Amino acid sequence: MDSKHVISESAPPVLLLVVLVSLLFASAQYESPVSSRFVPDISEPTWPPCQSGTDCAESKLCTTSSFDPEPVAEVWNITGENRTFSSPHTADLNADGILDIVIGTGIESPPNGSIVAINGHDGSILWNVETNQEMFSSAQFGDLDGDGEIDVILGGRGQELRAIDGQTGNEIWAFDATSPERNHWYQFYTGQFIEDVDSDGINDWLTANGGDPTKAPTQERGNGYLMVISGSTGKILAIADTPDGMETYMSPVIYNPHPEMATEILFGTGGETWHGGLWSTSLDAIMSGDISGAKQIVPPEEGIEKGLISPPIIVDLTRDEIQDIVVSMFDGRTIAIDGRDYSTIWEVDAKSHAMGGTSQSAETWVTPAAGYFSPDSIPDIFVHYVIGTWPFYDSYWTAQIDGATGTVSWSEETGHTSASSPLAVDLTGDQRDEVVMIRGTAIVNENDSNSLQLTHELLIWNSCDFSNVSLFNREGISIASPLVADLDNDGYLDMISTSTTSYESLAGAWTMHRTNLSVLAPEIITWGAYMGTGYDGRIQGA
C-alpha cells in the first residue's frame, strides 16, 4: 500500500486456502481477463488529491440557503395489492412528455407478483402484468421488440424474469426455467443492457442469477451465475458459474475505468451468512462460460461468513480521470478502490465507529450514495449500516465519508433501521448536495403489546450544518429507495416514494406517492435513484 493511501484499521484478510488453490488451478487453464489490464500513462495524483488552498478544495462552499419543507405537497398517491421492495425507475412509456414509473410487487408465500406501470401524471395504472413470483428488482428500459418504443425488463424470485412491451403491457418474453443449461435456477437481480452480441439488432441483457430463499441461513446452497440473455427472445446466450462456488445477490455493474481501458464487469458473491467478495471479469469471459480467472478485488474477512449484496458505485476519487470503485460490504466495511491498480484508497469499518467502537457486527443491504457534501470538488460517500447480526439488530449507523481522505466527517447512531439506499441531490441551489434518506421505526403497539407498530420517516439531511428536516412519517415499511426527478419537465423536482406492509401482515399492500418538492431542478441530479440517476452505478456530473 503506497503513501497516498489511508491504512485500514485491520490487516487485509487472508483468502481461504482452498479458494486460493482452486483459483490458481483455474487460472492455469484460462488467463484472467483483468490480470494484464492496460492502464494509460497518466501521472499518479497528488495526495490528498485536493490540496488546501486550491480551487478544487474550495469549489463548493456553503451558503445560508436551506431546504424549506413548507411548500412540499403530495400530487397523488395510489395503493395496490401485494408488497413492494422494488425501487421505482422511470421512463415516458405513453409519450405524453411525463415520466412514468415501473415497479415490481409480490408476496413470497404463497408466491405471486406483478409488474406495474403507473402514469406519472395522475397515478393511474397504465398496465399491470401478473407474475408467478415476487418481483423485487428494479426495472430497466430499452427497445426489446424492434418497434422503436420503450420496453421494460424486470426480475424477481423463483426464476422470474419478464420483458414487457412498455406501451401495451403485453409480454415480449419470459425466462424459461426449463432451460437445460443448469439444473437449478434462482432469483434474478437488476441487470444492465449490453451490446448486441447475437447480432439481431436488439441490445442484450447482462444479469445475475442466485440466492435461494428456501434454504435456512446456514444451510449450504448452490453457486450463482452471471448470465447474458437475448434482449429480443429471452434465450440464454451465455452462463458462467461464480469463481468461488458461492451464491450471488449483487446486481452486476458495467465498469469502464477510462476510455482507453477495457470495460469490466463487477459482480459480488456471498450473502448474509456465507463468505464472498467483489470481483471483476470481462464480457468475453462470461460469453466463454468461464469466469474462473476473475480478479477478486475485495476478499472476505478471514473467519467471517459474510459477503456482498449491494452494488458498488463508480466515481473518480483521486482526480486522475480513472474511475474508482466504492463498495459497502455486508461485514461492515466501506472500501474505496483505486481504478488504476485495485489498491485500497481508504477503508472505513462501521464496527469501529458504532457503539463507541465496540460493535461486533455491522451489516448493510444498502448501496451508498455519492454526492458533493464537502467544500472540495471530489465526491463524498454516504452510507447506512444496521448494528447487529441478521436478523437481529440493535441500532442504525449512518455516516458521511470524505471521498478524498476516507475521514468520517459526520455520523449518527439511532434506534432506527434502514434498508433503503440514500440519494444525493442539490435541493438548495448551492452546488452542495442534500441527502434524501428513509429510516424506519418499530414500537410496541399501544393496543396490542404482542405486535409492533411500524413506521418510516423520510429525511432531508443538510451537508452544511448536519441538520435533518423531516418531510413525513408514514405507516408501514419502506425498503425501496425513493427517486427524485423532474417528472413533467416543468423545472421543479418531484419525488417518488413507496411504502408497504410488512412480512408479518396478513394481507400485502403497497402505496406509491408523488410529491412536489417545490424546488428548482439542478442542471445535474448527482445521485437521484437506486444505482444512481442513470440506473448504472455511476455518479452524474463528476
TIKE-427067 format. One record per residue (C-alpha): residue in one letter; chain; residue number from 1; z, x, y. Coordinates in steps of 0.2 Angstrom, whole numbers, m for minus. Layout:
# TIKE-427067
{r 'A','A',NUM,{Z,X,Y}}
...
//
This chain:
# TIKE-427067
{r 'M','A',1,{0,0,0}}
{r 'D','A',2,{m5,8,16}}
{r 'S','A',3,{4,9,33}}
{r 'K','A',4,{m4,m6,40}}
{r 'H','A',5,{5,m17,28}}
{r 'V','A',6,{22,m25,29}}
{r 'I','A',7,{31,m21,12}}
{r 'S','A',8,{36,m36,2}}
{r 'E','A',9,{55,m38,m2}}
{r 'S','A',10,{52,m36,m20}}
{r 'A','A',11,{41,m24,m30}}
{r 'P','A',12,{25,m31,m37}}
{r 'P','A',13,{27,m39,m54}}
{r 'V','A',14,{20,m30,m70}}
{r 'L','A',15,{7,m40,m79}}
{r 'L','A',16,{12,m46,m96}}
{r 'L','A',17,{6,m33,m109}}
{r 'V','A',18,{m3,m45,m120}}
{r 'V','A',19,{m13,m51,m105}}
{r 'L','A',20,{m17,m34,m99}}
{r 'V','A',21,{m23,m28,m116}}
{r 'S','A',22,{m34,m44,m118}}
{r 'L','A',23,{m42,m42,m101}}
{r 'L','A',24,{m46,m23,m104}}
{r 'F','A',25,{m54,m28,m120}}
{r 'A','A',26,{m64,m41,m112}}
{r 'S','A',27,{m70,m30,m98}}
{r 'A','A',28,{m77,m18,m110}}
{r 'Q','A',29,{m89,m32,m116}}
{r 'Y','A',30,{m93,m40,m99}}
{r 'E','A',31,{m92,m30,m82}}
{r 'S','A',32,{m81,m38,m69}}
{r 'P','A',33,{m92,m46,m56}}
{r 'V','A',34,{m80,m40,m42}}
{r 'S','A',35,{m75,m23,m49}}
{r 'S','A',36,{m88,m14,m39}}
{r 'R','A',37,{m90,m26,m24}}
{r 'F','A',38,{m99,m20,m9}}
{r 'V','A',39,{m89,m18,7}}
{r 'P','A',40,{m99,m15,23}}
{r 'D','A',41,{m95,1,33}}
{r 'I','A',42,{m83,m7,45}}
{r 'S','A',43,{m69,3,53}}
{r 'E','A',44,{m51,0,47}}
{r 'P','A',45,{m42,m11,60}}
{r 'T','A',46,{m28,m5,71}}
{r 'W','A',47,{m11,m11,65}}
{r 'P','A',48,{m4,m23,71}}
{r 'P','A',49,{m22,m30,75}}
{r 'C','A',50,{m17,m37,92}}
{r 'Q','A',51,{m9,m23,102}}
{r 'S','A',52,{4,m28,115}}
{r 'G','A',53,{m4,m30,132}}
{r 'T','A',54,{m21,m33,127}}
{r 'D','A',55,{m31,m49,130}}
{r 'C','A',56,{m30,m53,111}}
{r 'A','A',57,{m11,m53,112}}
{r 'E','A',58,{m10,m65,127}}
{r 'S','A',59,{m25,m76,124}}
{r 'K','A',60,{m16,m92,121}}
{r 'L','A',61,{m1,m94,132}}
{r 'C','A',62,{10,m109,133}}
{r 'T','A',63,{8,m122,146}}
{r 'T','A',64,{20,m136,152}}
{r 'S','A',65,{10,m149,143}}
{r 'S','A',66,{17,m158,128}}
{r 'F','A',67,{12,m172,116}}
{r 'D','A',68,{16,m189,123}}
{r 'P','A',69,{19,m202,109}}
{r 'E','A',70,{19,m217,120}}
{r 'P','A',71,{0,m221,121}}
{r 'V','A',72,{m2,m219,102}}
{r 'A','A',73,{m7,m236,95}}
{r 'E','A',74,{m12,m242,77}}
{r 'V','A',75,{m30,m248,77}}
{r 'W','A',76,{m30,m255,60}}
{r 'N','A',77,{m22,m255,43}}
{r 'I','A',78,{m27,m260,25}}
{r 'T','A',79,{m17,m262,9}}
{r 'G','A',80,{m24,m261,m9}}
{r 'E','A',81,{m19,m261,m27}}
{r 'N','A',82,{m14,m245,m36}}
{r 'R','A',83,{m6,m230,m29}}
{r 'T','A',84,{m15,m216,m19}}
{r 'F','A',85,{m11,m197,m19}}
{r 'S','A',86,{m29,m194,m14}}
{r 'S','A',87,{m31,m186,3}}
{r 'P','A',88,{m44,m195,14}}
{r 'H','A',89,{m60,m187,18}}
{r 'T','A',90,{m73,m195,30}}
{r 'A','A',91,{m92,m197,31}}
{r 'D','A',92,{m103,m210,40}}
{r 'L','A',93,{m108,m220,25}}
{r 'N','A',94,{m115,m235,33}}
{r 'A','A',95,{m124,m226,48}}
{r 'D','A',96,{m115,m235,62}}
{r 'G','A',97,{m110,m219,71}}
{r 'I','A',98,{m92,m221,65}}
{r 'L','A',99,{m85,m210,51}}
{r 'D','A',100,{m79,m220,36}}
{r 'I','A',101,{m65,m215,24}}
{r 'V','A',102,{m65,m212,5}}
{r 'I','A',103,{m50,m211,m6}}
{r 'G','A',104,{m46,m212,m24}}
{r 'T','A',105,{m32,m223,m31}}
{r 'G','A',106,{m24,m227,m48}}
{r 'I','A',107,{m9,m228,m59}}
{r 'E','A',108,{m6,m215,m73}}
{r 'S','A',109,{1,m228,m85}}
{r 'P','A',110,{m6,m239,m90}}
{r 'P','A',111,{m21,m229,m84}}
{r 'N','A',112,{m33,m237,m71}}
{r 'G','A',113,{m40,m232,m55}}
{r 'S','A',114,{m54,m234,m42}}
{r 'I','A',115,{m64,m225,m28}}
{r 'V','A',116,{m63,m235,m12}}
{r 'A','A',117,{m74,m233,3}}
{r 'I','A',118,{m66,m240,19}}
{r 'N','A',119,{m76,m244,35}}
{r 'G','A',120,{m69,m233,49}}
{r 'H','A',121,{m72,m246,62}}
{r 'D','A',122,{m62,m260,56}}
{r 'G','A',123,{m53,m255,40}}
{r 'S','A',124,{m64,m267,29}}
{r 'I','A',125,{m69,m262,11}}
{r 'L','A',126,{m87,m255,10}}
{r 'W','A',127,{m86,m254,m8}}
{r 'N','A',128,{m73,m252,m22}}
{r 'V','A',129,{m78,m244,m39}}
{r 'E','A',130,{m66,m246,m53}}
{r 'T','A',131,{m62,m232,m65}}
{r 'N','A',132,{m53,m229,m81}}
{r 'Q','A',133,{m40,m217,m74}}
{r 'E','A',134,{m31,m212,m59}}
{r 'M','A',135,{m42,m204,m46}}
{r 'F','A',136,{m31,m191,m36}}
{r 'S','A',137,{m43,m178,m30}}
{r 'S','A',138,{m52,m179,m13}}
{r 'A','A',139,{m70,m185,m10}}
{r 'Q','A',140,{m84,m173,m6}}
{r 'F','A',141,{m101,m179,1}}
{r 'G','A',142,{m119,m174,m2}}
{r 'D','A',143,{m136,m182,m7}}
{r 'L','A',144,{m135,m184,m26}}
{r 'D','A',145,{m149,m195,m29}}
{r 'G','A',146,{m163,m188,m18}}
{r 'D','A',147,{m164,m203,m6}}
{r 'G','A',148,{m158,m193,10}}
{r 'E','A',149,{m142,m203,11}}
{r 'I','A',150,{m124,m198,9}}
{r 'D','A',151,{m116,m200,m8}}
{r 'V','A',152,{m99,m197,m15}}
{r 'I','A',153,{m91,m187,m29}}
{r 'L','A',154,{m73,m188,m34}}
{r 'G','A',155,{m62,m184,m49}}
{r 'G','A',156,{m46,m188,m57}}
{r 'R','A',157,{m36,m189,m73}}
{r 'G','A',158,{m42,m191,m91}}
{r 'Q','A',159,{m59,m183,m89}}
{r 'E','A',160,{m64,m195,m75}}
{r 'L','A',161,{m77,m188,m63}}
{r 'R','A',162,{m89,m200,m54}}
{r 'A','A',163,{m104,m199,m42}}
{r 'I','A',164,{m106,m214,m32}}
{r 'D','A',165,{m120,m220,m20}}
{r 'G','A',166,{m112,m219,m3}}
{r 'Q','A',167,{m121,m235,4}}
{r 'T','A',168,{m120,m247,m11}}
{r 'G','A',169,{m106,m241,m22}}
{r 'N','A',170,{m117,m240,m37}}
{r 'E','A',171,{m113,m227,m50}}
{r 'I','A',172,{m126,m212,m50}}
{r 'W','A',173,{m117,m204,m65}}
{r 'A','A',174,{m100,m202,m74}}
{r 'F','A',175,{m95,m187,m83}}
{r 'D','A',176,{m97,m189,m102}}
{r 'A','A',177,{m81,m185,m110}}
{r 'T','A',178,{m90,m184,m127}}
{r 'S','A',179,{m99,m169,m121}}
{r 'P','A',180,{m98,m156,m136}}
{r 'E','A',181,{m96,m141,m126}}
{r 'R','A',182,{m77,m142,m128}}
{r 'N','A',183,{m65,m152,m140}}
{r 'H','A',184,{m53,m157,m126}}
{r 'W','A',185,{m56,m162,m108}}
{r 'Y','A',186,{m43,m163,m94}}
{r 'Q','A',187,{m41,m168,m76}}
{r 'F','A',188,{m55,m164,m63}}
{r 'Y','A',189,{m50,m157,m46}}
{r 'T','A',190,{m58,m157,m29}}
{r 'G','A',191,{m74,m147,m31}}
{r 'Q','A',192,{m87,m139,m20}}
{r 'F','A',193,{m106,m141,m18}}
{r 'I','A',194,{m116,m125,m23}}
{r 'E','A',195,{m134,m120,m23}}
{r 'D','A',196,{m147,m130,m34}}
{r 'V','A',197,{m145,m119,m49}}
{r 'D','A',198,{m155,m131,m61}}
{r 'S','A',199,{m170,m132,m48}}
{r 'D','A',200,{m171,m151,m47}}
{r 'G','A',201,{m169,m152,m28}}
{r 'I','A',202,{m151,m158,m28}}
{r 'N','A',203,{m136,m146,m25}}
{r 'D','A',204,{m125,m144,m40}}
{r 'W','A',205,{m106,m146,m42}}
{r 'L','A',206,{m93,m132,m45}}
{r 'T','A',207,{m76,m139,m51}}
{r 'A','A',208,{m61,m135,m61}}
{r 'N','A',209,{m55,m145,m77}}
{r 'G','A',210,{m37,m143,m83}}
{r 'G','A',211,{m20,m149,m84}}
{r 'D','A',212,{m13,m160,m97}}
{r 'P','A',213,{0,m173,m91}}
{r 'T','A',214,{3,m179,m109}}
{r 'K','A',215,{12,m163,m113}}
{r 'A','A',216,{31,m160,m109}}
{r 'P','A',217,{35,m147,m96}}
{r 'T','A',218,{37,m133,m108}}
{r 'Q','A',219,{26,m139,m121}}
{r 'E','A',220,{11,m127,m125}}
{r 'R','A',221,{m6,m134,m118}}
{r 'G','A',222,{m24,m129,m119}}
{r 'N','A',223,{m33,m117,m106}}
{r 'G','A',224,{m43,m124,m92}}
{r 'Y','A',225,{m61,m122,m87}}
{r 'L','A',226,{m72,m118,m72}}
{r 'M','A',227,{m87,m129,m73}}
{r 'V','A',228,{m104,m131,m65}}
{r 'I','A',229,{m111,m148,m66}}
{r 'S','A',230,{m128,m155,m61}}
{r 'G','A',231,{m127,m165,m45}}
{r 'S','A',232,{m141,m176,m50}}
{r 'T','A',233,{m136,m181,m68}}
{r 'G','A',234,{m118,m175,m71}}
{r 'K','A',235,{m124,m164,m85}}
{r 'I','A',236,{m114,m148,m89}}
{r 'L','A',237,{m124,m133,m83}}
{r 'A','A',238,{m110,m120,m87}}
{r 'I','A',239,{m92,m119,m93}}
{r 'A','A',240,{m81,m104,m94}}
{r 'D','A',241,{m63,m103,m100}}
{r 'T','A',242,{m49,m96,m89}}
{r 'P','A',243,{m47,m77,m92}}
{r 'D','A',244,{m29,m78,m96}}
{r 'G','A',245,{m30,m93,m108}}
{r 'M','A',246,{m19,m103,m96}}
{r 'E','A',247,{m21,m121,m89}}
{r 'T','A',248,{m28,m123,m71}}
{r 'Y','A',249,{m24,m136,m57}}
{r 'M','A',250,{m31,m127,m42}}
{r 'S','A',251,{m47,m134,m33}}
{r 'P','A',252,{m59,m119,m33}}
{r 'V','A',253,{m64,m111,m17}}
{r 'I','A',254,{m80,m103,m12}}
{r 'Y','A',255,{m76,m86,m4}}
{r 'N','A',256,{m88,m76,6}}
{r 'P','A',257,{m78,m61,14}}
{r 'H','A',258,{m93,m55,25}}
{r 'P','A',259,{m111,m60,27}}
{r 'E','A',260,{m116,m43,19}}
{r 'M','A',261,{m104,m46,5}}
{r 'A','A',262,{m107,m55,m11}}
{r 'T','A',263,{m100,m73,m12}}
{r 'E','A',264,{m85,m75,m24}}
{r 'I','A',265,{m76,m90,m32}}
{r 'L','A',266,{m57,m91,m31}}
{r 'F','A',267,{m48,m100,m44}}
{r 'G','A',268,{m30,m102,m50}}
{r 'T','A',269,{m21,m103,m66}}
{r 'G','A',270,{m4,m108,m72}}
{r 'G','A',271,{7,m123,m66}}
{r 'E','A',272,{24,m129,m63}}
{r 'T','A',273,{31,m122,m80}}
{r 'W','A',274,{18,m109,m85}}
{r 'H','A',275,{13,m92,m78}}
{r 'G','A',276,{m3,m89,m69}}
{r 'G','A',277,{m11,m81,m54}}
{r 'L','A',278,{m25,m81,m41}}
{r 'W','A',279,{m42,m74,m47}}
{r 'S','A',280,{m59,m70,m41}}
{r 'T','A',281,{m75,m71,m51}}
{r 'S','A',282,{m94,m75,m47}}
{r 'L','A',283,{m105,m89,m49}}
{r 'D','A',284,{m116,m79,m60}}
{r 'A','A',285,{m101,m75,m72}}
{r 'I','A',286,{m97,m94,m73}}
{r 'M','A',287,{m116,m98,m76}}
{r 'S','A',288,{m115,m85,m91}}
{r 'G','A',289,{m100,m94,m98}}
{r 'D','A',290,{m89,m79,m97}}
{r 'I','A',291,{m76,m75,m84}}
{r 'S','A',292,{m66,m64,m94}}
{r 'G','A',293,{m69,m50,m82}}
{r 'A','A',294,{m62,m59,m67}}
{r 'K','A',295,{m51,m50,m55}}
{r 'Q','A',296,{m33,m55,m54}}
{r 'I','A',297,{m29,m54,m36}}
{r 'V','A',298,{m11,m61,m37}}
{r 'P','A',299,{m2,m59,m54}}
{r 'P','A',300,{13,m69,m59}}
{r 'E','A',301,{30,m63,m55}}
{r 'E','A',302,{37,m54,m70}}
{r 'G','A',303,{48,m66,m81}}
{r 'I','A',304,{43,m81,m70}}
{r 'E','A',305,{34,m96,m79}}
{r 'K','A',306,{26,m102,m63}}
{r 'G','A',307,{8,m101,m57}}
{r 'L','A',308,{m4,m108,m43}}
{r 'I','A',309,{m8,m126,m39}}
{r 'S','A',310,{m13,m127,m21}}
{r 'P','A',311,{m29,m119,m15}}
{r 'P','A',312,{m29,m104,m4}}
{r 'I','A',313,{m36,m103,14}}
{r 'I','A',314,{m49,m91,21}}
{r 'V','A',315,{m45,m83,38}}
{r 'D','A',316,{m48,m66,46}}
{r 'L','A',317,{m30,m60,50}}
{r 'T','A',318,{m35,m42,53}}
{r 'R','A',319,{m49,m44,66}}
{r 'D','A',320,{m61,m33,56}}
{r 'E','A',321,{m74,m48,53}}
{r 'I','A',322,{m70,m48,34}}
{r 'Q','A',323,{m62,m64,29}}
{r 'D','A',324,{m44,m63,21}}
{r 'I','A',325,{m35,m75,9}}
{r 'V','A',326,{m18,m83,11}}
{r 'V','A',327,{m11,m92,m4}}
{r 'S','A',328,{6,m101,m7}}
{r 'M','A',329,{11,m98,m25}}
{r 'F','A',330,{22,m110,m35}}
{r 'D','A',331,{35,m97,m36}}
{r 'G','A',332,{39,m97,m18}}
{r 'R','A',333,{28,m83,m11}}
{r 'T','A',334,{16,m85,3}}
{r 'I','A',335,{4,m69,2}}
{r 'A','A',336,{m9,m63,14}}
{r 'I','A',337,{m23,m53,5}}
{r 'D','A',338,{m35,m41,14}}
{r 'G','A',339,{m53,m47,10}}
{r 'R','A',340,{m58,m29,11}}
{r 'D','A',341,{m49,m22,m4}}
{r 'Y','A',342,{m37,m36,m11}}
{r 'S','A',343,{m22,m27,m4}}
{r 'T','A',344,{m7,m36,2}}
{r 'I','A',345,{m6,m38,21}}
{r 'W','A',346,{11,m46,21}}
{r 'E','A',347,{21,m57,9}}
{r 'V','A',348,{35,m70,13}}
{r 'D','A',349,{46,m77,0}}
{r 'A','A',350,{54,m94,4}}
{r 'K','A',351,{68,m89,m8}}
{r 'S','A',352,{73,m75,4}}
{r 'H','A',353,{75,m87,18}}
{r 'A','A',354,{81,m104,12}}
{r 'M','A',355,{99,m107,9}}
{r 'G','A',356,{103,m92,19}}
{r 'G','A',357,{93,m81,7}}
{r 'T','A',358,{102,m87,m8}}
{r 'S','A',359,{90,m99,m15}}
{r 'Q','A',360,{85,m95,m33}}
{r 'S','A',361,{69,m106,m33}}
{r 'A','A',362,{56,m112,m21}}
{r 'E','A',363,{40,m122,m26}}
{r 'T','A',364,{25,m130,m17}}
{r 'W','A',365,{10,m140,m21}}
{r 'V','A',366,{5,m139,m3}}
{r 'T','A',367,{m9,m129,5}}
{r 'P','A',368,{m4,m120,20}}
{r 'A','A',369,{m12,m124,37}}
{r 'A','A',370,{m20,m111,48}}
{r 'G','A',371,{m19,m113,67}}
{r 'Y','A',372,{m15,m104,83}}
{r 'F','A',373,{3,m106,85}}
{r 'S','A',374,{7,m90,94}}
{r 'P','A',375,{1,m81,110}}
{r 'D','A',376,{m12,m70,101}}
{r 'S','A',377,{m29,m74,95}}
{r 'I','A',378,{m25,m71,77}}
{r 'P','A',379,{m22,m87,67}}
{r 'D','A',380,{m5,m91,61}}
{r 'I','A',381,{1,m100,45}}
{r 'F','A',382,{12,m115,42}}
{r 'V','A',383,{20,m118,25}}
{r 'H','A',384,{31,m131,16}}
{r 'Y','A',385,{42,m127,1}}
{r 'V','A',386,{54,m138,m8}}
{r 'I','A',387,{70,m129,m14}}
{r 'G','A',388,{75,m131,m32}}
{r 'T','A',389,{66,m132,m49}}
{r 'W','A',390,{54,m145,m53}}
{r 'P','A',391,{58,m160,m54}}
{r 'F','A',392,{75,m157,m46}}
{r 'Y','A',393,{75,m152,m28}}
{r 'D','A',394,{89,m149,m15}}
{r 'S','A',395,{81,m147,1}}
{r 'Y','A',396,{65,m143,10}}
{r 'W','A',397,{60,m127,20}}
{r 'T','A',398,{46,m126,32}}
{r 'A','A',399,{40,m111,42}}
{r 'Q','A',400,{28,m104,54}}
{r 'I','A',401,{22,m86,49}}
{r 'D','A',402,{14,m75,62}}
{r 'G','A',403,{m3,m71,55}}
{r 'A','A',404,{m4,m54,62}}
{r 'T','A',405,{13,m47,56}}
{r 'G','A',406,{20,m59,42}}
{r 'T','A',407,{35,m62,53}}
{r 'V','A',408,{44,m79,51}}
{r 'S','A',409,{43,m85,69}}
{r 'W','A',410,{51,m101,66}}
{r 'S','A',411,{59,m111,51}}
{r 'E','A',412,{69,m126,47}}
{r 'E','A',413,{78,m132,32}}
{r 'T','A',414,{82,m150,30}}
{r 'G','A',415,{86,m163,16}}
{r 'H','A',416,{69,m170,16}}
{r 'T','A',417,{55,m166,4}}
{r 'S','A',418,{36,m164,6}}
{r 'A','A',419,{21,m164,m5}}
{r 'S','A',420,{8,m167,9}}
{r 'S','A',421,{m1,m152,17}}
{r 'P','A',422,{1,m150,36}}
{r 'L','A',423,{m13,m150,49}}
{r 'A','A',424,{m16,m139,64}}
{r 'V','A',425,{m24,m147,79}}
{r 'D','A',426,{m23,m144,98}}
{r 'L','A',427,{m16,m161,104}}
{r 'T','A',428,{m11,m155,122}}
{r 'G','A',429,{m27,m146,128}}
{r 'D','A',430,{m19,m129,130}}
{r 'Q','A',431,{m28,m120,116}}
{r 'R','A',432,{m12,m119,106}}
{r 'D','A',433,{m12,m130,90}}
{r 'E','A',434,{2,m143,86}}
{r 'V','A',435,{6,m146,68}}
{r 'V','A',436,{4,m163,60}}
{r 'M','A',437,{16,m165,46}}
{r 'I','A',438,{24,m178,34}}
{r 'R','A',439,{41,m176,27}}
{r 'G','A',440,{50,m189,15}}
{r 'T','A',441,{67,m195,14}}
{r 'A','A',442,{76,m204,m1}}
{r 'I','A',443,{93,m213,2}}
{r 'V','A',444,{103,m224,m9}}
{r 'N','A',445,{98,m242,m6}}
{r 'E','A',446,{111,m252,3}}
{r 'N','A',447,{108,m267,m8}}
{r 'D','A',448,{107,m258,m24}}
{r 'S','A',449,{117,m242,m27}}
{r 'N','A',450,{106,m238,m43}}
{r 'S','A',451,{90,m237,m33}}
{r 'L','A',452,{83,m226,m19}}
{r 'Q','A',453,{75,m231,m3}}
{r 'L','A',454,{60,m220,0}}
{r 'T','A',455,{53,m217,17}}
{r 'H','A',456,{42,m204,26}}
{r 'E','A',457,{40,m198,43}}
{r 'L','A',458,{25,m191,52}}
{r 'L','A',459,{30,m177,65}}
{r 'I','A',460,{20,m168,78}}
{r 'W','A',461,{28,m150,79}}
{r 'N','A',462,{25,m141,96}}
{r 'S','A',463,{22,m122,93}}
{r 'C','A',464,{28,m118,111}}
{r 'D','A',465,{46,m124,111}}
{r 'F','A',466,{48,m128,92}}
{r 'S','A',467,{52,m146,96}}
{r 'N','A',468,{47,m161,85}}
{r 'V','A',469,{40,m178,91}}
{r 'S','A',470,{41,m192,78}}
{r 'L','A',471,{26,m204,78}}
{r 'F','A',472,{33,m216,65}}
{r 'N','A',473,{44,m218,50}}
{r 'R','A',474,{37,m229,36}}
{r 'E','A',475,{42,m236,19}}
{r 'G','A',476,{36,m228,3}}
{r 'I','A',477,{30,m210,0}}
{r 'S','A',478,{15,m201,7}}
{r 'I','A',479,{9,m187,m4}}
{r 'A','A',480,{m9,m187,3}}
{r 'S','A',481,{m12,m176,18}}
{r 'P','A',482,{m17,m185,34}}
{r 'L','A',483,{m33,m182,43}}
{r 'V','A',484,{m37,m180,61}}
{r 'A','A',485,{m54,m183,68}}
{r 'D','A',486,{m64,m192,82}}
{r 'L','A',487,{m70,m206,70}}
{r 'D','A',488,{m80,m215,83}}
{r 'N','A',489,{m86,m201,94}}
{r 'D','A',490,{m78,m208,109}}
{r 'G','A',491,{m70,m191,114}}
{r 'Y','A',492,{m52,m196,108}}
{r 'L','A',493,{m44,m191,92}}
{r 'D','A',494,{m39,m203,78}}
{r 'M','A',495,{m28,m200,63}}
{r 'I','A',496,{m30,m207,46}}
{r 'S','A',497,{m14,m208,35}}
{r 'T','A',498,{m9,m216,19}}
{r 'S','A',499,{7,m222,11}}
{r 'T','A',500,{10,m228,m7}}
{r 'T','A',501,{23,m235,m19}}
{r 'S','A',502,{32,m223,m29}}
{r 'Y','A',503,{31,m220,m48}}
{r 'E','A',504,{47,m230,m50}}
{r 'S','A',505,{40,m246,m43}}
{r 'L','A',506,{34,m259,m55}}
{r 'A','A',507,{18,m263,m45}}
{r 'G','A',508,{7,m250,m37}}
{r 'A','A',509,{1,m252,m19}}
{r 'W','A',510,{m7,m241,m6}}
{r 'T','A',511,{m9,m243,13}}
{r 'M','A',512,{m20,m234,25}}
{r 'H','A',513,{m18,m233,44}}
{r 'R','A',514,{m30,m228,58}}
{r 'T','A',515,{m20,m223,73}}
{r 'N','A',516,{m27,m219,90}}
{r 'L','A',517,{m18,m203,96}}
{r 'S','A',518,{m24,m206,114}}
{r 'V','A',519,{m28,m188,117}}
{r 'L','A',520,{m45,m179,121}}
{r 'A','A',521,{m53,m171,106}}
{r 'P','A',522,{m54,m152,107}}
{r 'E','A',523,{m71,m144,105}}
{r 'I','A',524,{m65,m137,88}}
{r 'I','A',525,{m52,m145,77}}
{r 'T','A',526,{m44,m130,69}}
{r 'W','A',527,{m37,m137,53}}
{r 'G','A',528,{m40,m156,53}}
{r 'A','A',529,{m39,m162,34}}
{r 'Y','A',530,{m34,m157,17}}
{r 'M','A',531,{m43,m140,13}}
{r 'G','A',532,{m47,m139,32}}
{r 'T','A',533,{m59,m148,44}}
{r 'G','A',534,{m74,m143,33}}
{r 'Y','A',535,{m65,m148,17}}
{r 'D','A',536,{m69,m130,11}}
{r 'G','A',537,{m53,m120,14}}
{r 'R','A',538,{m60,m111,29}}
{r 'I','A',539,{m52,m111,47}}
{r 'Q','A',540,{m63,m118,61}}
{r 'G','A',541,{m66,m108,77}}
{r 'A','A',542,{m60,m91,71}}
//
